Amino acid sequence: MRGTEESHNMELPIEIWVYIFSYLEAESLLRCQGVCRSWREEVSHMIFSGKIPRLGLRCQRLAWKKDILNEYRKNTWESLSVCADRPVLLVGVGVYAPSGETTICVDARPLEENLREIDVSTELDSFYEEEDKIITLFGKPQSAKPFRFRLEAGQWWEIVLNIRPGQNGGTLGGRTVWCGGGVGGMEEVRSHGVVFSFRQTVRSGWRSEYTQGQFPVLYFWRL
């Protein structure tokens, strides 16, 4: 029956389906991946090759709270540890928008014994959401170093953040940046069939808090 089902679905040339897939929203693409093996493989290939122009599925983990303020300096680094119960591709991170002119650096890396150095050379693009409270960062299209990270099931990763004043930004002589924050973070969040686990990253001199603070939104694809 599966062969008959796939044959029926693929009556159109695959090039036509690829064209159609490129216009679908993330939730629709997720449903297409469950139709048959051919569609699943083609959508996965488009996701990995960066041919899907959208950011993917949205996982909301914090809610904005107006009376929270977080101070950032040049050497302030923040980390959030995250794990998924099935393979996912992390493609975007939302942070609460800072005041003034700033430079925002984000990276993700697996938490393993030989921890790799932070790489902030990835070219990022961004857009604002939730009435400009959140700035969501993602890799620039066609970039040589895309912002895409494959998280295997059960593997702990960390997302790292640094916000520093721009040349004409910040307060206290340009040394400090202030950001809003969110609350309501939980140890587990279910989103589009994936269970994400969160915890603090224990590291001297770093800021880490999963119940409140930064990283209100993650964007990902199910693999």
N, C-alpha and C positions, 0 to 999 in steps of 0.2 A: 504493500500500500504506500510506503514512503516513496518508492521510486515513482509510482504513478502521480503522487502528490507533487513531487519535485518537478516532474515533467510538465504538469499542468501549470505550475507557477512560473516556469521558465519558458513559456511559449514565446514571449517577447525576447529579443536578443538581450544579452546581459548588459550591453552598452546602454540600452534604454532604461533598464532597472537602475544602473549606476547613476544615470542622469536624474531619475526620480528620487533615489535615495539622497542625493545631494541637496534636495529642497525640503526634506522632511525634518520635523523637529525631533529632539532627542527621544521623547517618549514614544513617538511613532517608530523610530529606528529600533528602539528596544523591542517593540512588538514584532517588527520585521525579522529580527534575529531569531525569533522563535518559530518562524514559519517553516523553514527547511534548512538543510545544511548549506546549500549553495548560497542562499541569502545571508546566512550567518557568517560564512567565510568571506563573502564580498564586503559586507558592512564592516567586519573586523579589519579587513585590509584597508578600507577607506579611512577608518579611524586611526590606524597605526601610521598610515602614510600622510596624514594631515589633510586629506581631501574632503573631510566633513567640516564646513565652515563654522558650525556651532560648537558651543562649549561642552555639551553633554548634559548629563543628569545632575540635578541640583540637590545637594544635601545641606539642609539648614540645621545648625547646631546651637546657635545663640540668638537671643532676642535683644535688641537695642535697649539700653537703659540710659536715660538722658543725664543722670547725675553721676555717671562714672567718667573719670578722666584718667588717662594713662600718660605718663611722661616718658619721652624717649630722648636719648642722647646718642651721639655718634657710636658709642661703644655698647649700646643696649641691644642685646639679642634676645629674641623670644622664641620658644620652641613648644610644639604640641606633638605628642606621640599619638600615632593612629595605626590601627590594624583593621583589616576587613576579613570577613569570613569566606570570601570568594575573590578570585582575581579581579582587579579593577585597574583602570588606567586613569591616574590623576592628571587633569588637564587645566585646572584653574583653582585659584584660591582667592577668597574675598577677605578683605581686612577693613576695619573701620577707618574711614577717611581722615587723614591728619589735617591739621590746620597749616596754612601758609605753604610756601614753596618747599618741597621735600623730595628726597630720593628714597624710593622704597625698594628693598631687595628681598626676594623670597627664593627659597630653594627647598628641595625635599631629598632625603637620603635615607637608606636603610640603617637601622640601628644594629650594628654588628661590631665585632671586636675591633677590627681595623676600620675605624670610622673615616670615611673619605672627607677631604677638605670641602668646605662650603664653596659652591660655585655660583657667583652672582653675575656671570658674564652673559647669561641667557637674555636675549632681547625680548622684552615684555611689552605687551599692549594692555589696555585697560578700558573699562567702562564703569559708570556709576549706576547703582541700583538702590532701591528702598529710599527714595527721595534724597539721593546723594549721600546717604549715611555710610554706604559701603562702596568701596572701590575694589572691583574684581580684576585680578591680574591673570594674564594668560600669555602664552607664547605668541610672538608675531607670526602671521601666516608666512610660509615659505622660509622661515628662519633656518639658518644652518644648525642652530642649537635649540630645538623645540622644547617647550615646557611640557613634557609628557613623561610620566613615571609609572612604571608597571609595578603594582603592589601585589605580590603573591598572597594567596590565602594563608592567614595566620602569621604573616610576616610583619613585624613592627617597623614602622618608618617614623621619621620626624619631619615636620614642616617647620622651617625656620624663617624668621622675619627680622629685618633691621630697617628702621625708619630714621633717617638723619636729615637735619635741616639742609635746604638748598643754599645756594650762595646768598640769596636775599631773604631767606625764610627763617622761621623759628623765633623764639623769644630769648631773653637773657643773653643778648648779644649774638643771637643766631646759633646758640648751642643746644637749645631745647625745642622739642616738638611735642604738642599735645594731641591726643586722639581720644575719641569716645570709646565706649566699650559695651559689651553685652553680658547677659546673664542667662542662666537656665541650662548650662552645659551638663550633659549626663555622661555616664560611663559608656553607655551604648545608645546608638541612634540607628534606627532602621530606615533605609531610604531606597526606594525602587528595588526591593528584593535583596538588598545588601545590608548586613549588620556591621556597622562601624563601631569599633571600640576606641575609647580615648583615655589617656592618662597623662600625668605630668612627666616631663623629661627631667630626670634628676641629674643636674650638672651645675657645678659651682660657678657662681657669677651670672647664671642665666635666669631669665624670667620664664616661668612655665606654670600655667593654671588652666585646667580643662573646664572648670565650672563657670568661669567668667573670663572677660578680657577680649582677646582678639580671635581671629579665624572664625567668623560667624558662618561662613559658607564655603563649601567645597564643591567643585565640579568634577565629574568623573564619568567614565564609560564602564559598563559591565563587560567582562570578557568571557 
